[in-house]
Amino acid sequence: MSKIYLIRHAQASYDAEDYDQFSELGYLQSEWLGEYFLQRGIRFNRVLSGSMKRHKQTAESALKANAAC
């Protein structure tokens, strides 16, 4: 059975010049997300992302953590 996971982007940098950039916590959150899926044996056949920088950063970081562990 196919499943779809909808994930909101990790924390952006609210006070930074570029709001569409991760905060330090945002990087940790996306890594934790990848580890969460890995610990549950969840792998992905396809990943789609929004066009904003923080969308892509969340997907890339979570997938990297999911593959590295």
C-alpha positions in Angstrom: 0.0 0.0 0.0 1.3 3.4 -0.9 1.6 6.2 1.7 2.0 9.9 1.4 3.8 11.9 4.1 3.2 15.7 4.2 5.9 17.5 6.0 6.1 21.2 6.8 9.5 22.9 6.5 11.8 23.2 9.5 12.3 26.5 11.4 13.3 29.5 9.3 15.5 32.4 10.4 13.0 34.9 11.6 15.3 37.7 12.5 17.8 37.1 9.7 18.2 39.2 6.5 17.1 36.2 4.5 14.0 34.8 6.2 13.9 31.9 3.7 17.0 30.4 5.3 17.1 27.8 8.1 17.8 28.7 11.6 20.3 26.5 13.5 17.3 24.7 15.1 15.8 24.2 11.6 18.9 22.2 10.5 18.6 20.0 13.7 14.8 19.6 13.1 15.3 18.3 9.6 18.1 15.9 10.6 15.9 14.6 13.4 13.1 14.1 10.9 15.3 12.0 8.6 16.5 9.9 11.7 12.8 9.5 12.7 11.9 8.0 9.4 15.0 5.8 9.3 14.4 4.4 12.8 10.9 3.3 11.6 12.2 1.8 8.4 10.6 4.3 6.2 12.2 4.9 2.9 11.0 7.1 0.0 10.6 6.3 -3.7 9.9 9.9 -4.6 10.3 13.3 -2.9 8.5 16.4 -4.0 9.4 19.8 -2.6 8.1 23.4 -2.8 10.2 26.0 -4.5 11.3 28.0 -1.5 14.8 27.6 -0.1 13.6 26.3 3.3 11.4 23.7 1.6 14.4 22.3 -0.4 16.7 22.5 2.7 14.2 20.4 4.7 14.0 17.8 2.1 17.7 17.6 1.4 18.8 17.5 5.1 16.1 15.0 6.1 17.0 12.7 3.2 20.7 13.0 4.0 20.2 12.0 7.6 17.9 9.2 6.5 20.5 7.8 4.2 23.6 8.4 6.4 22.4 6.5 9.5 
